[in-house]
Amino acid sequence: MKRLPLICIALLLSGIGHTASAAEAVPARAFSCFKNSLKETLVLRLQWPDKRFAIFAWPAGKTLRVHVGATGEVRWCWGRKVADVSGACPDKKLSWVVRNNCS
């Protein structure tokens, strides 16, 4: 019975190595970079066809590197306030995500 806690710890530690190696195996085409060249903080919204979305604070003069997935269509838009992007992006403001554009 004294070995049970040690076995549990060993199992947990063995999983840590697998998690790190899986993260390293993500292809470069799964990422996209978004550069905010303005002098004000913006809000970036990414949306996928299956209705998933993500909203990011986009600091002034910074580039965000975002995991967008290696396949599928992803669209994005931006606004000055969260309220500007809290609903779906208006069609006239939508842009296609360009993958692997980080340099």
Secondary structure in CASP SS format (residue, H / E / C, confidence):
PFRMAT SS
TARGET T0000
AUTHOR 0000-0000-0000
METHOD secondary structure of the structure
MODEL  1
M C 1.00
K C 1.00
R H 1.00
L H 1.00
P H 1.00
L H 1.00
I H 1.00
C H 1.00
I H 1.00
A H 1.00
L H 1.00
L H 1.00
L H 1.00
S H 1.00
G H 1.00
I H 1.00
G H 1.00
H H 1.00
T H 1.00
A H 1.00
S H 1.00
A H 1.00
A H 1.00
E H 1.00
A C 1.00
V C 1.00
P C 1.00
A H 1.00
R H 1.00
A H 1.00
F E 1.00
S E 1.00
C E 1.00
F E 1.00
K E 1.00
N C 1.00
S C 1.00
L C 1.00
K C 1.00
E C 1.00
T C 1.00
L E 1.00
V E 1.00
L E 1.00
R E 1.00
L E 1.00
Q E 1.00
W C 1.00
P C 1.00
D C 1.00
K C 1.00
R C 1.00
F E 1.00
A E 1.00
I E 1.00
F E 1.00
A E 1.00
W E 1.00
P C 1.00
A C 1.00
G C 1.00
K C 1.00
T E 1.00
L E 1.00
R E 1.00
V E 1.00
H E 1.00
V C 1.00
G C 1.00
A C 1.00
T C 1.00
G C 1.00
E C 1.00
V C 1.00
R E 1.00
W E 1.00
C E 1.00
W E 1.00
G E 1.00
R C 1.00
K C 1.00
V H 1.00
A H 1.00
D H 1.00
V H 1.00
S C 1.00
G C 1.00
A C 1.00
C C 1.00
P C 1.00
D H 1.00
K H 1.00
K H 1.00
L C 1.00
S E 1.00
W E 1.00
V C 1.00
V C 1.00
R C 1.00
N C 1.00
N C 1.00
C C 1.00
S C 1.00
END
